[in-house]
Amino acid sequence: MLWKSLLVFLLTVVAAPSAFALDDVSYISGVKKNNSFPLAEAGKPAQFFINDSDFPGVIRAFRDLQADVKRVTQTEPVFTVGKKAPKSRTLVLAGTLGKSPLIDQLVKSKKLDVQDLKGKWENFVVQVVKKPMKGVDEALVIVGSDKRGTIYGIYDVSAQIGVTPWYWWADVPVRQQQNLYVAEGRHTKGTPAVKYRGIFINDEAPALSNWSKEQFGGFNHKFYEKVFELILRMKGNYLWPAMWGSAFNDDDKINPQVADMYGVVMGTSHHEPLMRAHDEWRRYGSGPWNYNTNPEKLREFWKGGIERMNGYESIVSVGMRGDGDEPMSEESNIGLLERIVADQRKIISDVTGKDASQQPQLWALYKEVQDYYDKGMRVPDDVTLLLADDNWGNIRKLPKVGEKQHAGGYGIYYHFDYVGGPRNYKWLNTNPLPRIWEQMHLAYQHKADRIWIVNVGDIKPMEFPTEFFLDYAWNPEKWPASRLEEYTRLWAERQFGAEHAPAIADLLAKYTKYNGRRKPELISPNTYSLTNYQEAETIVADYNRLAEEAVRVGKALPAQYQDAYYQLVLFPVQASANLNELHVTVGRNRLYAQQGRATTNDMAAKVKTLFDRDAELTRIYHQDIAGGKWNHMMSQTHISYTYWQQPEKDVLPEVKQLNLPTAAEMGVAIEGATQWWPQEKAEAVLPAFTPFEPKGHYLEIFNRGQEPFNYSVKTGAPWLKVSQETGTVTQEQRLWLSVDWSKAPAGTQRIPVTITGPKGKKVVVQAVVQNPAAPKPNQFTGFVESNGYVSIEAQHYTQAVNNGSIQWLLVPDLGRTASAMTTTPVTAPSQIPGNSPHLQYKVHLQNSGEVKVQVYLSPTLNFHNTQGLRYAISFDDEAPQIINMHANHTEGEWNRNAGNNIDIVVSTHQLTKPGEHVLKFWMVDSGVVLQKIVIDTGGLKPSYLGPPESAYQPEQAGK
């Protein structure tokens, strides 16, 4: 009776329409076809029926479909729960095998074939059945192999009629239709590849915690109903609930009952054993959290968790970390931890009355716990080993290929959000799909497929990567790397319609790529180079172009999409662009103050404007969007971190102010230098001009006083052009120098550029012009050196040499600047370079001698706990150098690589001649992901992303 009363209680408020996970195959449309079933026709929907003996959670989900149909058609279907189906020309039936007599009768009478469903995990079929019973001409039958199978089938229909999982969580509107026709045939998604697929609500203060209090009164069953529905509509089935000062089972006593009724498997986080929230120890615990000194109280505490579980579907975490998710004390040892697990399993067995192996359990190899495992600690074979990433999206450990399978299987605990070093990242989505794909593809191919759970922080704003994570967990084979762009477009189409989906998909992909280069919380005024390769200004320009495009697309969308668009696209794009410009402007302000520029104070004022804009964007999210529904949700601090932990509030960065003299004074700055002239006594020399960099280089004439002044510029050669030879400088003027290559002599020239300012004062800047005899522009293939380096994007190889079953794979858009290359299968054994797969890059170098090759790799970890992942590098026919990307890795280096989201490894080579060479990147170990290569011939300058790609022509173009 408890279930029936609980169901009645929960159904008193029928949720608004909702939806299922993204799909690329449509079987419901607004166009009638041969033998299609009219789910709704001329606005009139078919009747709904479900046996009252089915699972309450299935009946509840079927009510959601009823509400979804009403949202689409504006008419609510007649809904009957009972023992006998009503007579009707058309009927929608839902039921679970073995729980629905009507469904079982259809099977028995051979009108419904369920051979491919029986005994399967979470399977469903949606099928039109003719003459299913007396008085019904045809029925749309939704049948599941088990409780969640039926629920997923129901929500699959919801998705097919155009309702998204984010109808409530992101206010995505539903397109109304009067006609809904279901194509004949059997529609199914098969068996999920990963058994348990879930999310972890974590790091939820201040945003989600304050929002939930305002919306629901806290993390109670009203809040969790929304979460459970969202999870199920995305084909998830598992949840670690919020736990910062919260306790799922204690804060609202019916929370676990509601979870079980919905059909969501509950767990507790990696450091909360036996279904007890960490905060419950603060509330009810006695003595220290130390099994050496306080075992009785801890066992009593844990026993309460298992007793309260009450048979609800759960995965029990075993093991122990220190109090508050800290490492165990140094005196803790493997023997003690094995005894803890043994005692915990005895509690499970004693309370449930069954062998502990009958209760799903996990042991999380998180942080130092993995070290215990590596040193020999083991748990019983039925316990799932939950492997983890490094909190920054890099998986730390995977099962070794060919080793004996662990009966409990392996899982993955992944992060989209984190609190800890090198820096918290909680504010915006910084998780590009290609990076998630690459790491979870590794996991799946290594058979870590029992549990996938991802830390999603506050749920918002991780909508997009969360749905991808769960979709990919259901069917990894469906979404290879080559389809990631298509996935993004389909997701955008599901939320906003087909017309603007390509543009929105591009916005989603680009802003997460840009944010993935460096977490917003880690960006500082000196992250990007202000002087080299025009890096900082390019970053700002790219972000601002993206923000302008986001505004343009938003204006083209109908009014009903504006709330959803602001949440899912416009706010993260604008806020990210604004933050990057803010930090770069702070950097300029400080540099200009050192140079005494008149624009210093303008930069300071601009910083304040950008800081205020950040607050205004947040205010719009909190107060204007959806009538203030999302107040607090973007309140995570993100400006002016000083160490790993977040600041209490966003703080305006320190800026410099100058008191300028009245009289004009000229200063000159050049590209590639922080110094200014005439103060600097060393010669001012611009980066070299070459025909392979047609844009040229710039110098800046700036005022160090208040009064304007006139200037003139004269170059020492008529073919060296300046963008404006004379003018007036009030504050500053950027001038571009370029070469008329049709008139420039061959060889290297050094041309003076004389700038004359107030009172006839002069500054001379040297322009080095290199016009080599060979190669000539458009008469080469591969890459050409300029300014002492060659910069190569991994995808622009001259030739990819495969070897039997091992192939090179392009992972589109994976990387900080372009796309990445890796080998497949990722489980392939190590290879000996010289006869192994390799990538060839043709390069043209100006000189012989020593060069350094910087290889930019994704910061993949040594997930097999071997000597490290290796590759090899060589020029031409020299013996390949085998390089271990994990040699001598320290905690400091990991901090650097994680923060920079790149691992740069350097090798040294001697070249005996200038001219054309072939650089070869050899596969040695699987799992190495190549993003970029930079050959430093002596002129490489510091930057965050490395220099932009050098002049490149593919083989065909060169020919």
N, C-alpha and C positions, 0 to 999 in steps of 0.2 A: 504493500500500500504506500510505502514511503516514495517509491518511484512515481506512482501515479499522481500523488499529491504534489510532488516536486515538479512533475511535468506540467500539471495544470497551472502551478504557480508561475513557471517560466513562460508558458504560452499565453499568459494574460497580456503580455506586451509582445505583439508580433513584430519581429524585426523588419526593417525595410529590405527591399530586394538586395541580393548579394550575388556572388558569383564564384566560379571555379577557376582553375589555373589556365594559363594561356595555352592555346592549341593552334595548329596551322591547318587542321582538317575540319571542315564545317559539314554538319549533317542536318542542321536546321536553318531554314531560310524563309524569306517572305514570299517566295515564288512556289506555286503548286507544281509538282512534277508527278510523273506516273506513280501511282500507288503510295504517294506520300500521306502521312498521317496528319490531320488538321489539329495540331495542338491548340491553335486559335484560328478562327476564320471570321472575317468581317467583325473583328473585335470580340467575338464570343468564344471563350476558351472551353476546352473539354473538361468534363468532371474529373475529380481526383478521388481515388479510393485507396485505403490502406487497411490491412487487418489490424485490429486492436491488440493482437497478440505479438506484434512485432516489437522490436526494441524501442523504448521511448525516444532514444536519440534519433532513430530513423524517422519516427513520426514527426519529431520536431523539425528535422531537416526538410521533410516533405512539406511542412508548413512554410518553410522558407521559399521553396519552389512556388508554392501557391502565391506568396507575396511577390516573388519575382515576376510571375506571369502578369499579375495585376499591374506592377510597375511598367511593364512593357506595353500591355494592351489597354490599361485603364479599366479593366474589368476583372473582378476576383473570381477565380474558378470555384464552383461548388466543391466542398471538401467533406468527405465522409470517412470517419474512422469507425470500423465495426467488424462484424463477422461475415456479412453478406454484401456483395457488391451491388450497387443500384443498377437498374436497367437503363441503358443509355446507348445511343448509337456509337459514340466514342467515349473512351475512358482512359485515364492515365492511372496505371497501377504501379505501386512501388512495394517491394518486399524483399525479405532476406530468406535465403534457402534455410529450411528447417524452422523458421519462425513465422512464416506466412502460409497458412493452409491454402490460400488461393494460389499462390505461386507454386507451392508443392503440387497442387492438383493440375496446374498447367504442365508441369514437368511430367507428372504421371500419365497424363493424357497425350503426351508426346507433342504438345503444341509449343513447348519451349525446351530447347536443347541446352542443357547446362553442364555437359560433360567437361567443358573447358573451364568451368567455374568451381566444381566440387572440390573441396579441400584446399582451395587456393587462398592465399593471403591478400585481402583487400582488392579482390577482383569484382568487376561489374560488367553487365551487358545492358545496353539500351536497345530495344528491339520492338518493332511493330508486329503484333500478332493478330491475324484475322480470325474472327469468330471464336474468341477465347472462351466464351461461356454463353449460355442462353441469355438472350436479351441484349447482347453487346455485339455490334458488327465488327469493331476492331478496337484494339487497345495498344497504347504505348506502354510497354512493360519495362520497368527499371528494376533489375534484380541484382543482388549482391551475394557474393560467396560468404560474406560475414557482415557484421554490423557496419564497419567502415566502408566495406565494398559498396553496400547499398547507398550509404551517405555520399560517397564519391560519385556514384552514378547519378544521384539526384542533382548534385551540384554541377556535374558535367552538363546536364540539360540547362541549368541556370546560365552557365557560361555560354552555351550555344545560342541562347536567345538574346545575348548581348549584355549580360550583367557581370561586372568585374569584381574580383575580390576586394577592391578598394572603394566600393560604393559608399561605405560608411567611413572607413579609415582615411580616405582622401577625397570624399565627396564627388566621386566620378559619376556623372549623370548617366542615365539609361536612355538610349534612343527608343522612342515609342514606335510600335508597329501594330497593325491591326491583324496581320496574317502571320502565322508561324506554322511551317510545315516540316515534319520530320521525315527524312528520306528513309526508304525501306532498307532493310539489311540489319546486320548486327554491328553495333557500335561499342567499342570497348577500348580500354587503355592497357590491358594486360596486367601483369604482376609488377609491382614496383621493384626496381633494382636494389634499392636500399630499404631495409625493413622498417627502421624507425627514423623519421625525418622531422626535425623539429627546430625550434628557436628557443633562445635563452634571453629573457628580458632582464637586463643587467645595467649597472651604472646609471640607474634610473632617476637619480636626483641631480639637478633640481627639476628637470623638465617633466618627465612622465609622472613623477610622484606628485608634484603640485597640480598638474593637469588632472590626474585621476581623482584627487581629493575634490577639486572643483566640480568635476563632471559627475562623479559617482559616490563621493565620500570616501575614496581610498581604493585599495586593491582588494575589492570585495567581489562577490559573485556577479554583480552587475557589470563590473569592469571585465571580468574574465569571460563572461558570455561573449562579449565582442571579440576577445582574443581567440577563444576556442573556435568561433565561427570562421574567423579569418584564416586560422591554421587549416581547418578542414577544407575550406574553399580553395586553398592552394595545394591540396593533396598532402598536407603535413599531418602528423598524428601524435606529436610529442612536444612537451613543454617543460622547460625549467622556468619556474615563475620568478617574479621580482623578489629580491631578497636583501636589499639594502634597508635595514631596519624593518623589514616586512617578513611575514611568515604565512605562507599560503594556507596552510591547514589550520592556523590558529587565529588569523585575523578575521576570517569569516568561516564559521564551522561548516557551512554547506558548500564551500568552494570545492572540496574533493568530490562531493556527491554530484555537483554540477558537471565537473570535468568528466566523470565516469559516464554520466548520462549522455553528454555530448559525444563521447567516444574518443577523448584525448587522453593519451598515455601520459601520466605525470611522473616527474622525477624531481630530484634536487640537484643543485649544481655540484661540480666536481669535488668540492671540499665540504659538503654537507651530508654526512653519512646517514643511512637508514631513515630517509624521509623526514629528517628533522632539519628545519631551517636554522641557519646560524644564529639568527636573532632569538630563537627560542632558548638557546643556552643562556643568553643574557637575561631572558625573562625568568627561566625556571631552573637553570643549572645551578649546581652547588659545587664549589671548589674549583680548582684549576682544570683547564682543558688539557689534561696530561694523563695519558693512559698508564704511565709508570706509577704515578702517585695517586690517581683517582679513578681506578678502573670500575669500581662498583657503581659510583654515581653515573659514569658515562654509559655503562651497560643499561642501567635503569632508564636513562634518558633515551637511549636508542630503542629500547624495547617499546617505549611509548609510541615511537614513530611507526613501528611495524604493526602494533595493535590498532592504531588509528587508520592504517592503510585499509583495513576492513575488506580485503579482497578486491579493491579497486585496481584497475589495470595500471601497473606502475613498473618503472625500472629503478631498482634500489642501488644507490651509490654506496660502495664499500671502500674501506681504507680510511685514512685520516691525514689531514694536514694540520698545521698549527692554527691557533685561534685567529679568526679573522682572515682566512685565506693566506696565511703566512707559512713559510717553510717550518717543518718540525724542528725542534731543538737539535743541536749538534749531537747530543747523546742518544738520540733516537737511532735505532738500528733496524736492519732487515728482519731480524728475528722478532723484534717487538711488533713491527708492522704486520708480519705474517700471523702473529698471535692475535692481533686486533681483528684481522679479516676472519680468522677462524672463529673467534668469539662472536663477531657480528653474524656470521652465517649460522651459528648455533641459535642466536636469538631469532633469526628468520625462521629456522626450522621449528623451534619450540612454539613460536606464536602462531604460525600458519598451520602447524600439524603436518607439514609435508617436507620432503627432502628439500634442502635449500636450492638444489639445482632446478627445481620446478619454478622458482621465482626469478624472473629476469633481473640480472645485476650487472653493474659496470664498475670497473676500476679505472679511474682517469689517470693516465700517465702525464700529468700536468707539471710543468717546471721540474722541480727537484725529484718528484715522484718517478719521472722517467729514469733518473739516475739510479734509483733503487732497483728498477727493473733491469737496467743494463748491468748492474752489479750482481744480479742473480735472483732477486726477489720474484716469487711466482705466486699466483692465486689459482684456485681451482679452475679446471679447464672450461667449465660452463660459464664463467664470468667473462663478459665482453671487455676486451681491453680497449678503452677509449683513448686513442692517440690524439695528440694536440698539435696545433700550430704554435708559433712563438709569440702569439698574441698580435702579430703583425701580418698574418696571412701566409706565413711560410711554414709548411708542415715539417715537424721535427723528426718524426719517425714513421716508417711504414713497414709492414711485414715483408720479409725477404722472399723474393721469387723462389718458388720450389720448396720452401720449408714447410714442415708439417702444419696443416691448418689447425688453428685453435678452435675448439668446439664452440666456444661462446662468440667467436668471430671478433672482428676489429671494427672500431668506429673512429670517427673524426670529430673533434671539438674545434670549431673554427671561429674566427673573429671578424666582425665588421666594425667593432667598437671596442675600446679598451681603456682601462684606467691603470696606468703604470708607466715605467720607463720604456724608451727614452722620453716619452711625452704622452699624456692622455690624448686620445682622439675620440671625441664624442659628438661633435657639432653637426657635421654634414657627411654625406656619403662620399667616401674616398676609395671606393672599391670597384675598379673597372671590371666588367664582366670577363674580359679575356684572362685576367690574372686569377680570378676565382675559378674559371674553367680549367686553366692549366694545372692548378694545385689539386682540385677535386678530381680531375681526370687522372692525375697521378694516383690519388687515393683509390679510385674505383678500379683502375687497372691492377693495383696491388692487392685487390680484394679486401679493402677496408670498407665494408658495405653493410655492416649490421646496424650501425647508428651514425647518422650525420646530424649534428646540432650546431647551430651558429649563434653567436652572441650578436644580437641585433640592437643592443642598447635600448632606446626608447621606442622601438618599432618604427616610428617616424624619425628621421627621413630616410630610412633604409628600405622603402617599399620595393624599389626596382631590384636591387640585388637579392633581397629576401625571396621574392617570387622566383627569380632565376635559380637560386640555390635549391629550392624545393622542387621545382620543375626538373632540374638536372638530376636530383636525387631519384626522382621517379623513373627517368629513362635517359641515362647518359648517352646511350647510342643514338638517340634522336637528335642530339645537339652537338655535332662535331664542331671543331674550331671554325670550319668554313661557313657555319650557319649562325654564328654569333651575331653578325650584323642583321641577319634576317630576324633572329629572335628579338632584338631590340626594336626593329620596325614593327613587328607583330604586337609587341607589348605596347608600343606607342599607339598603334591602331586600335587596340582593345580599349584604351582609355579615352582616346580623342578622335577616333574616326580615321578613315583611310586618307583623306585629302592631305592632311598635314603630318601624317605619320612619318614619312621620310625625314622631313625637317626636324621634327621633335626627336626622332631617334638619333639624329646627328648631334643635337644638343645634349641628349643624355650621355651619349658615348664620349663626347668631347669634354664635358665638364668633369665627368668622373676620371677620365684620363689625366686631365690637367691636375685635378685634386690628388690623384694617385701619385703624381711626381713627388709630392711632399705634402704631408698632412697640413691643413690650415693652421693647426695649433703650433706647428714647428716652423712656420715661415717667419722670417725675421727681416729686418732692413738689409742685411747683407747676404741673404740666401742666394739671390741672383746677382750676377756681375753687372754693375752699373756702367762699366767701361768696355768690357770685352765682348765682342761678337754681337753687340746690341742686344744682349740677352734679356736684361730686365725690361727694357722698353718693348721687346717683342712679346714677352710673357704678358705684359699689361695689355698690349694691343690685341693679342689673340683672345684674351679673356673678354675685353671690352667689345670686340667684334661679336663674340658669342652672346654677350648680354644684349647687344643691339638686335641680333637675330632673334633672340628669345622674346624680346619686346615685339618685334615685327610679327612673329608667328602668333603671339598672344592676342594681338589686335585683330588678327584674321579669324580667330576662333569665336564661335557664338558665345553669347553671354553666359549660358548655363555651364560652360566649361571653365570659366575663369577661376573659380575657387580651386578646383582640382589642378589646373595648370599652374597656378601660383605655388601650390604645395609641392608638386612633383617636378616642376621644371623651372619656372621663372625665379622663385626665391633662391634655390640653391645656385643657379647660374649667376644671378645678380649679386648675391652675397659673396660668392667665391671671387668674382671679378673685383668687387669692391675691396675685399680684404687684401687681395694681392696688390692692387694699386695703392692701398693705404701703406703697406709695408715698403713698397718700392719708393713711394713718395717720402716716407721717413728717411730712407737711405739717401735719396737725393738731397733732402734738406740738410742732412749732416755733412754730406760731401760738399755741397754748395757753401755751407758755412765755413768749412775749411778753406775754400777758395775765395771767400769774401764776395760771392755773387749777390747781385741786387735781388735775384729771385728767391733768395733763402727764405725771406719772410712769407712770400707767396706760397712756397712749398709748405711752410708751417701751417698757414691758414688752410691750405688744401687738405692737409692731414686731419685737421679738425672737422672739415666738411665731410670727408670720407668716414670718419669715426661716427659723426652724427647720422650719416646715411645708413651705416650698419644698424644703428639703433632704430631708425625709421623703418627699414625693411623688416626688422623683427616686430616692430609695433603693428605693421600692416598684417603680418602673419597672425599675430595674437588677437587683434581687435577687429580688423576689417574683413578678414576671410571667414566665410561660413558663419557670419553673425557672431564672431568671437568664440566659436566652438573650440579653437585650438590654442586658447590662452595658455601661456607657460611653455608650450611645446618646443619653442626655439630659444629657451632662456639659458642654454648652456653657454658658459663663458668661453671665449676663444681668442681674446686679444690680450697681449702682453703677459704671456707665461714667462716665468723666470726660472722654473725647473720643471720636473715631470708633472707635478700636481697643478691642477687648475687654479687660476686666481679667483679670489672671492667675487670679483666683479671685473667687467671689461674696463681696462685702464687706458686712457689716451697715452700713446707712446711719447716719450720725451723728444721734444724738438728744439731746434736752435733758433734764436732770433738775433738779428744784427742791427746795430745803429750805423747806418751808412753815412759816409761823409757827403757833403753837398757836391763837391767837384767830381766830374766824371773821371774814371780811371779804367783803362782797358785791361782785360785779362783774356787769355786764350787757352782753351782746353782742346785736347785732341782725342779722337777715338783711340781706345786702348790704354789710356793713362789717367791716373787720378791727380797727377801734378798739374800745375798751371804755370803759364808763362806770361810775363818775363820773370816771375819769382824763381822758377826752377832754372838752375844754371846748366843742367845737362841739355843736350840738343833735343828739340822736339821732332820726333820722327813718327810719321803715320804708319799704320800697317801697310804692307806692300800692295801695290796695285798690280793686278794680273788680268789678262783677258778672260780668265775663268771666273772672275768675280766682277761682273759688269756693273754692279750697283755703285762701286766706288767707296770712298770713305769720307768722313765728315770731320770738321773742326767747328768749335763754338767760340764766338766772340761774345764776351759778357762784360757788363758794366759792374764796377765795384763802387760806384757812387750814385748820386741821385739825378744828376743832369745828363741828358742824352749826349751822345757824341756820334760824329761821322767816321766811317771807316772806308778803306779801300783795300783791295786784294789784287796782287799781281803774281802770276805764275811765271816761272823761268822758262816755259816752253809753250808755244801756241797750241799744241795738242793736249795740254793739261788744262782742263776747263774747270771753272768755278761757277757755282750756281748763281751767285749774285756778287758782282765785282765791287760794287759800292753800295752804301746804304747808311742808315741811321740806327744805332743801337740805343734803345731805351733801357732794356734789361738784358736781353741776350738774343743772339741770332745764330742759328745753325746753318753752316754752309757745306754744300756737298762738292767734292772734287771728283772728277771723272776723266777718263782718258779717251781720246779719239784714236781708237786702235788702228784705224786705216792709215793714220799718219805717224803713229809712234814708231821710233826706230827699234830694231831688234836688239836684244840684250838687256842689260840692267842699266837704268839711268837714275840719277839722283837729282831731283828737280826742286829748287827752293821755291817756297810760296811765302811771299812777304805780305804781312798784314800791317797796315798803318792806321794808327788811331789818333786820339787827341794829343795835341802838342807835338805831332809828328813822331811819336814813339812807335817803334817798329818791333814786331815779333816775326821771326823767320821759322817756318815749319818745313821740314824736309819730306818730300814725297818720293819714295823709292818705287820705281816703275820697272816691272819685270815683264819682258816680252820675249819669251823663249822662242828659239827657232823651231822647236818641236816639243810636244805636239801642238798643233794648231787647233783653235776652237772648231768644233764640229768635224774634226778629222781624227778622232780618237775614240776608243771604247774603254769603259771602266772609269777610273777616278784619276784626277790630276791633283798633284800637290800645289798648294798655295799657302803663303805665309807660314811655312815651316810645319805643315801638318796635312794629313789626308783624313777626312772624317767620312765614315761609311755606315750607312744604315744596313743592318743585317740582311734585310729582304732583297737588297740590290746586289746579289751575287752575280758573278759572270757565269758560273756553272755550279750546279748541285750534283755531286757525285754520290749515288746511292750504292748500296752493297747488299744484294739479295733481298732479304725481307726487311732490312732496315732502310727507312726512307726519311728524307728531310721533310719537315712539316712547317709550313708558314702558319703562325698564329696571328691572324690579323689584329692590328691595333694593340697588341701586347707590347708594352714598353713605354718609356717616358717620352719618346719622340716619334716613333713610327711603329713598325711591326717587328715580330721576333721570329727566330728560327730555332727549332729543336728537332730531335729525331723521334721517330715512332717505329715500333712500339716502345713505350717508356719502360717496359720490362726487359728490353733486349740486354744481353750480356755485354760486358766490357769488350772493347775492340782494341787491336794493336794498330796505332797510327802508321800510315804508310800503305796500308791495304784496307783502310776503314772508310766509312762515309766521310766526306769532307765538302766544304764550301770553298769555292775559288773566287777571289776578288782580284781583278786586273787593276794595277795601279801604276801611275807614271810619277817617278820621283826625280828631283832635280840633281841630286848629288849622291855619291856613294858615302859609305861610312856607317856609323852606329845609328840605329833607330830604335825607338821604344814603341812597342805595340800595347795600347790600352784596350783591353777587351771588357765591354760593358755587359755584365750578366745579370739576369734576374737574381735576387738574393736568395736563391734556393738553398736550403739547408742540407746537411749531410744526413739524409733521411734513412740511410741504411747503416749508420753508425760504423762506417768503414774508415779507410784512411782519408776519405774525402772524395768529392766528385771531381773528375779530371777531364780536361780536353787537351788538345795539342795544337801548336801553331808553328808555321814554317813559311819561309819565302822560297819560291822556285823549287829547286831540287834539294835544298838543304834538309838534313835530318830533323824531323819534327821535335820541338821541345814539348815534353809532357808537363802540363801545368796543373797543379792541384789547387782548385779554387778555395779549398778549406784549409790549406796549410797555414799553421800558426795563427789560426783564428782566435782572437781574444774577445772578452766581453765588450771592450771598447770598440773593436772593429765591428762586432755585431750591432752595437748601438748605432754606429755610423751607417752601416749598410741598411739597417731597417729604416732609419730616419730618411736616408737618401733614396730608398727603394731601388738601390742598385748596388752591385758588387763589381768594382773596377779592379781588374788584375793586370799586372804589367809584366811584359817579357822584353828582353833586349836581344837585338839581332845585328849582325854585321853584314853590310851589303857591299859588294866589291865593285859595283858599277852603277851609274845613274841610269835613268830611262825606265823601260817597262819591266815590271815584276808581277808575279802572281803570288798573292798572299793566300795561304791555305789554313782554314780552320777545321781541325780534325775532331770527329767524335771519338772519345775514349769511353766515357761512362754515359749512360742514359740519364736524363733529367736535367742536363745543362741547357739553359735557355739563353741564347745569344740575342742581344738587342742592338749592339752597335760596336764598331771598331774604330779606334783613332790611332793613326800612325804618327808619332811625334818625331819629326826630323830636326827638332831643335827650336821650333817657334811656338809651341803650344802655350796658351795662356790660361790662367785659372777661370773656370766657369762652373756652374752647377750642372747643366745638361751636357756639357761638352760642346765643341764648336758645331755650328750647323753643317749639314752634309756638303762635302766638296763637290766641285763640278763633276757631273756623272753623265755618261751616255751608255745605255745598254748596248749589247753586242750588235743587235739588229740595226739600231739607229746609227752606230758608228760605221757600219758597212754601207 
